Amino acid sequence: MYKVFDPKELSPVELQGLLQGAIAPRPICFASTIDKDGNPNLSPFSFFNIFGNNPPILVFSPARRVRDNTTKHTLENVMEVAEVCINVVTYNMVWQTSLASTEYEKGIDEFEKAGFGKEPSLHIKPWRVKESPVNLECRVMEVKPIGDAGGAGNLVICEVIHIHVDENILDASGKKIDQQKINLVARLGGDWYCQTDGALFEIEKPLRNKGIGVDRIPENIRLSQLLTGNDLGQLANVETLPTAEEIQTVSPNLAQKSELEKHRIAKELLLQKQVHEAWKVLLSE
């Protein structure tokens, strides 16, 4: 037996959840743009795909926000500077990518907040994401609004003019991407993602809070030999750090361990999604 839904009888939030749960997995467009004053912006979008290769056309849609019908900085930027670098997202960078979706104020550099490196593009102004194994430099051909209410899409139609590919993900021919090497991720409904090997995992959306950002993580932690970009992405997604009183609750035996051992313990806590506890360990003395 099927349950029938009339889209007109659902709220925009309910309809969005239903559609995103059904139309999945969706590739992720990690879009790097720049405004007319030269301020960079970096944000992921899962309304995205390839729509032709002669010419090579990609389309992504920075939809109007459902809750208040406002537009996103990415959309505003491509209207000012009709260029975008689309970076693919792999598992090794997915937590940082999620952090970049935080709605920071205009002018805040998500490259710095999410801890990504900048690489200059060859033919366009927006930067490339250093950690992404494929960067697609694009010129924006057209921006087509398909509605004016909250949740309405804006189709950004792009022509690929230059492609950067990390040689480590190419196959023996040197002309094709080895799908077993690239380890792409895709979006599902809610907080769910999947890897190309079929594994599912969750990342809590950072839309209701503003994480401190990787740039606010102390250098000795940020440059850890053990903590990965995904670990830093989790740590950077907290709004506040533990108080001095909370840090003092860490046992003396744990607080006196070496920095490397604390990082190892924190990593284990992050695997269990105990981010606050991981911070307490890292900051204990």
Secondary structure by P-SEA (a helix, b strand, c coil): cbbbbccccccaaaaaaaaaaccccbbbbbcccccccbbbbbbccccccccccccbbbbbbbccccccccccaaaaaaaaccbbbbbbbccccaaaaaaaacccccccccccccbbbbbbbccccccccccccbbbbbbbcbbbbccccccbbbbbcccccbbbbcccccccccccccccccbbbbbccccbbbcccbbbbbbcccccccccccccccccccccccccaaaaaaaaccccccccccccccccccccccaaaaaaaaaaaaaacaaaaaaaaaacc
